[in-house]
Amino acid sequence: MIIDRTPLNMNEVENILNDIPDSEKKEQAMDFLKKFLKAKPEQAKKIKDKLEKMDLMKLKREHTVKIVDLLPQDASDINKIFTDISLNEDETNKILEVVKDSK
């Protein structure tokens, strides 16, 4: 039963999986996460907090999750995340700066 539909970044999923008893499905999910997880938990939290404090109206929770998971390096990477809206150059640079500062 689905209780809530809240987008989670991969670090948040990993934390939830750590609380679940061991099983084959849990192990498969953890293996998947290890393949694609780019940010360390502290780094992910730092980026998420900074992005939320920026208070950009165009930045939704779904975008924040993708930014944390993908760690975009340039404007073209940002544009791949924001397919439904367009950001101006200033907004793009602010987001990129947050990602670069968190490394």
N, C-alpha and C positions, 0 to 999 in steps of 0.2 A: 504494500500500500504506500503510495506516495503521499508524504506529509507536507513537504515543502520543496519548491523548485528554486533553489538558490545556486547560482553558478559558483563553483569552487575551483581554485587553482590546484595544480597537482600536489603541492606541498600540503594543502589542507586535506586533500583526499588521503595522502599518506598518513597524516595524523589520525584520521578516522579509522583507517585500516589497522593501525597499530593497536587500537582498542578492541578490535574484533578477534575472537578466538581463531587459532590457526586452522586453516583448511586449504584445500587445493585451489579453490577460487581466489582466496586471499593471496596465496603465493603467486598465482598467475597475474593478479593485479599489481602486486609489488614488483614483479619482474618487468611488467610493462612500464611502470613508473620509473624504474631505474634506467630504462633505455632512453626515456625522453625528458627526464627531469633535468633542467638546466640550472635553476636557482637553488641555492641553499635555503633552508627554512628562514634563517634570520634575514637574508637578502630579500626573499619573497615578501616577508612581513613589512620590511622597510619600504620597498617599492609600493606595495599596496597602500600603506598608511600615507605616504607622500602623495600618491595619486589622488586619494580620497580628500586630502587636505587642499589640493589644488582647486577644487570646487569648479571644474569645467562642466558646463551644462551638457555638452555633447558626450562627455565621458560617462558611460554606463558601467554597471557592475560587470557585465559580460566583457566589455573592452578591457577593464582592469585585469580580469582573470587572464585574458589572452596575452596582455602585455607582460604579466608576471611569468606566464608559462613560456613565452617565445623570446623574451628579452630582445626586442628589436634593436638593430644597430644603426639604421638610417631611415630616412623619410619613406623610402619605398616599402620597407618592412612595416612601418606604421600604417601606410595606405592599404596594405593587405589585410590589416586587422579592422580598419574602419571602412568597410565596403559599403555600408548603408548611408554613411554621412561623409562629408568632406571637412577636413580640418584646415585651418589657415596655417601659414608657415610658423607663426609664433606659437600656436598650440602644439604643433608637431615638435618644435624645438624644446618646449618645456617638458614634454613627455620623454623625449630622448635624453634630456639632461638628467631627469630623475633616474632613468635606467643606468646611465653611465656613472652617476654619483654613487650608486649603490654597490658597485663592484668592489 
